[in-house]
């Protein structure tokens, strides 16, 4: 698992869940007082950070894995 700050991890989780970088940025607790353009720019910067991108890939892979309990026996 990639080591991130709480906000970076919250951003990655929200981005995987909702797929909108600006909304994920705001939901993660980053400045909601910034303009929409600034939020978009800062969210784009987060997505370009290798460790954040890796965490998103980890979460997406985990989401694609079938739940062992849901599999028929």
C-alpha positions in Angstrom: 0.0 0.0 0.0 1.2 3.4 -0.9 1.8 5.9 2.0 -0.1 9.1 1.5 -1.3 12.0 3.7 -4.9 11.6 4.9 -6.1 14.2 2.4 -4.3 12.5 -0.5 -5.8 9.2 0.4 -9.3 10.7 0.8 -8.8 12.3 -2.6 -7.9 9.0 -4.2 -10.8 7.2 -2.6 -13.3 9.9 -3.6 -11.9 10.1 -7.1 -12.3 6.3 -7.5 -15.8 6.5 -6.1 -17.2 9.5 -8.0 -14.8 10.0 -10.9 -14.8 13.8 -10.7 -11.4 15.2 -9.8 -12.7 18.6 -8.6 -15.4 17.2 -6.4 -13.0 14.6 -5.1 -10.6 17.4 -4.2 -13.3 19.3 -2.3 -14.6 16.1 -0.5 -11.0 15.3 0.6 -11.0 18.5 2.6 -8.8 20.6 0.3 -9.8 24.3 0.1 -13.4 24.7 -0.9 -13.0 28.5 -0.8 -10.8 28.4 -4.0 -12.3 29.1 -7.4 -13.4 26.1 -9.5 -10.5 26.7 -11.8 -8.0 26.6 -9.0 -9.6 23.4 -7.6 -9.4 21.8 -11.0 -5.8 22.8 -11.4 -4.8 21.5 -7.9 -6.8 18.3 -8.4 -5.0 17.7 -11.7 -1.7 18.2 -9.9 -2.7 15.6 -7.4 -3.6 13.1 -10.1 -0.1 13.6 -11.6 1.7 12.7 -8.4 3.0 9.2 -8.8 2.0 8.0 -5.3 -1.5 9.4 -5.7 -1.9 7.8 -9.1 -0.6 4.5 -7.8 -3.1 4.6 -4.9 -5.9 5.2 -7.4 -4.8 2.2 -9.4 -4.7 0.1 -6.2 -8.2 1.1 -5.3 -9.5 0.5 -8.8 -8.0 -2.9 -8.9 -9.5 -3.7 -5.5 -12.9 -2.5 -6.7 -12.7 -4.9 -9.7 -12.0 -7.9 -7.6 -15.0 -10.1 -7.0 -16.1 -10.3 -3.4 -15.3 -13.8 -2.1 -18.7 -13.9 -0.3 -20.6 -13.1 -3.4 -19.2 -16.1 -5.3 -21.3 -19.2 -5.5 -20.0 -22.3 -3.8 
